[in-house]
Amino acid sequence: MSGFTKAHRPDSFIRVRIASVNAIGPGKADLLEAIAETGSVSAASRRLRISYRRSWDLVKSLNGAFRVPLVDLVKGGAKGGGARLTETGREVLTLYRRMESAAEGAIATDLAAFRALLREEE
């Protein structure tokens, strides 16, 4: 998985907030990525070590923030339920990761200078 868990998050990250919609940030992006890789909200929750309820709340938030849902949910049946990213979900994740990478590159020099001003950890 190319995303980051909360414990291994880089020093800087971006959150896309447009008007009053907190559209996507690192946690939601990690969840989308985990759902894409596992095909399941519950498996994604376990992978990211967050509660199943929290994952569902994030999926509902994501699906409600965009014109079309980012995550397609399949109810249980003979083969069980599952989840997958829609085409828009994959596009949103790709755009977010691209913005994240561009932002990291854009601030690298200033971030290093900022770190040099911080007190050393003991």
Protein Blocks (a to p, Z undefined) as FASTA:
>chain_A
ZZdcfklgcfbdcdddehjbcfbafklmmmmmmmmmnopaklmmmmnopafklmmmmmmm
mmmmpmbdfbdcddddfkopaddddfklmmmmmmmmmmmmmmmmmmmmmmmmmmmmpccd
ZZ
